[in-house]
Amino acid sequence: MAYLCLSFSSSLRPQIQNDSLFTLFDFHQPIHGEPNQLFTWTPPPNAPNQAPLVVRIPPQENTQLFAHYVWSAGVRLADRIALGEVDVKGKTVLEMGAGTGIPALVSAREGAAKVLVTDYEDPKLICNLVANIPLALPSPSHQSITSALGFTWGNSTASLLSLSPNGYSLILLADTLWFSSGHDVLITSLLELLSFDDPGARVEIVAGFHSGRQTVRAFLRKAEERGLVREGKWEEVGFQGDRKSWGWDVELGLVEEEEIGDRNKAVVEGALNSQSQRVLWLLEELEVPYTLVTHIRDAKTMLAPPSLRDASPSGKSPCLVTADGHAIVESSAIMGYLIRKYDACDQFSGATLRTGLDPLTRDEILSSFSSSSLQPFNSLKLFTLLGVIADNTSGAFIEPKIAAALEWLEGELGDEDYFMGTSPGRADFMLSWPVDLVVQRGWGTLGNKLAAWRDRVTGREAWKRALEKPGVPYDLTMLKRN
């Protein structure tokens, strides 16, 4: 588990007059230390390594960066690393929006294989980070694995990836989400920098509520929409140690009652990971050799990059490029092609169906239902979260439609193991995504038969191989990489 705070990119930070924010209200201040002074981080009492760690706080040259203090979220994240609750052993660790870099520096001495500390490309800020490495890490072996670079979110990640060509297996964010205009570029950078070789690669987050819970919630919604998926338990943790569950079910745009003085008394903790597609499951079932290529959309326009258009003239993903160079788009068409071409033993054709309807017609009905009946209502539900359509349509219209779709699927499954018989078929591969989306988001309840079907799907060896495949970090509750 990890911590989330606010952090994002470069020159977009807001103008706030110095420290007036902390004197207007009588509330807990989430900051420690003074600009350009030494700060000593002390490990929690039950941490195995009790050695303190000393850093220098950056000078107060650029108040827009808010790096001239040590923030509580960074201390909290460092504590978790020291306690082993965030496992860094053997990992390539990247901290973004680091300020003093305490969580990353603690990672270096707690067994990380390589550590990179980054923040906005302000010369004095980066010089301070570079100087903090030998100051905080007396051991030459710890110094040798640790480096610091300036990095503006959304810019080229080449310099960061040159130090870890396969990406980073653990990315740390502490107090980096407070300015919503930076969310898109931060997510773009996370997707480019997260390791493709480590199935357990994740983003560990500790986020404060300085600008309100809605700002944090907006980032997490965007992160999920672009392929980063929540993992484990998410909690709000107060500065006195009190805990409560993070309200994932609170829809974006809903006004949450909170006193301004309470915002700095808690952080939200949790982890995000990446997402994959149902097509990979089928490829693993068929044992077809393939190469996975990812394309990152533009953070501002959400348009596909030129690289995708080079592979797919329509510019759509997923796109399957065949051995003879033909590009096939749309998940249903891709799955149909793969089954026809590579399923020589008719294992996934529906030949074992016990229902009276012919397999081809049944497959067409269910595959069409997935994309034309169930998924559109899932999309409408997402649009309410994004504020694109009125939220009052959700309970009155969208949720009953999703419930009716799940009830229909329960009836259609009947006594079959899979929708297409004793083995899954195209309809099962197609339905896995929208059903998972309903489960992950908590938008409906599966009937006993549909829940058992999903258990059978996630228990298949091909599903597990897709989960474990390097470059495709996702868990069993929701596919994770686009």
C-alpha positions, 0 to 999 in steps of 0.5 A: 500500500502507499500514499498519495499526495499532490504533485504534477508538472512544471510551470502550471503551478498556481500563484499563492502568496507565500505561506498565508494559507497556513495562517488564515485558519487554525488547523494542523499544518502539514509542513515541517522545517524551514527553507534552506535548513537541515531536516532530520527524518526519524524512522518510526519506533518499530522500523528495523533500521533506526538510523535517522536521515538528514536532508537539506530543505530547498531554498525559498526561491520559487514559492510556486513549487512549494518544495521549500518545506518537508510535507507530511505526506512525504514523511508518511510515505518514508515511514511506510517504506521503513516499516516494509509496508511499501516493499522496495527491495530489489526494485527500480524506484522513481520519485516524482515531485520529490522536494527533499527526496526523503521517500526515495532516499529511504528506499535506497538504504532499504534495499532498492536496486536503483533510485532516481529522485526527480522534481521540476527543472529548477536549477537550485531545487535539483542542485539541492537534491543532488547534494542531499544524496551524500548528505542522507546516505553516508554509505558509498554503496547507497550513493552509487545506486542513487541519482537526481534529475530535473524532469517536467511532467509531460516532457520527454522521458528519455533521460529518465529511461536512459537510467532504467531502460525497462522503466521503473517498478515502483514510482513514488508520489507524495503530495503531488496532486493538489493542482488539477491542471497538472493531472493529465501530464502527470498521468502521461508520464506515469504511463511512459515510465512504469516498468513493462518488465515487472508484473508487480510494477505500481505507483505508490501514492500518499495525497493530502487534501490541501485543495479538497478531496475533489481534486484528489478524486479527480486525479484518481478518476482520470488515472483509472480512465487512462489505464491505471487501476487501484490496488489493495486497500485505500484509506484516509489516515489522519495525523493522529493515526485515525483511519477510514475507508476512502470513498471510491463510491463518491461520484465525481462532482458531488459536493462533499462536506468538509471543513477547510481546517480539516483538509490538512489532517488526513491523507489518502493512501493507496496504489495504482497499477496498469491495465491490459485487454481481453485480447491478450487472454485469447492470445494466451489461450491460443498460444500464438506468438505475438509482440505487444506494442503500446501507444500513449495518447496525447495528454491534452487532446486524447488523440492517438499518437502518429505511431498508432496511425502507422500501424492502424490507418483508422488510428484505433486501438486495439489493433492487430497487425497480422503476419502479412501486414494487415491491420485489424481493429475492433476487439470483436473482429480481432477475436473472430479472426484469431479463432478462425485462423488459429483454433484448429481444434475448434476448442473456442468455436462453441462446438460443446454447447448444450443449448439448442441454438447453433453456436455461430448465432449464439456467439453473434448475439452475445458478442453483439450484446457485449458491445452494443447493450452492456458496454454502452451503459457502462460508458454512460456511467463513466460519463456521469463520473466525468461530469459529461452528462447529468449525474441524476440519470445514473440511478434513475436510468443507467444503473437499472439498465446495467442490472437488467443486462446482468440479469439477462446474462445470468439467464443466458448462461444457464447450466453452461460452464461458459457462454459458449460451452465447456470452453470459452468462446468469442462471446466469453472473451468479449464479455469479460471486459464489461463484466469486470468493469461492473465488478471493479466499479461496484456498479452491480451485483453478479448472480450466482451463475455469472459470478461462478463464470467469472471465477472460472475465467480468472482461474484459467491458466491462460488468464494467469499467464497473461497476468504474469506476462512481463509488460502487462501488470494487472491484477485478477479483479480488473484488466490493467493495461491498454 
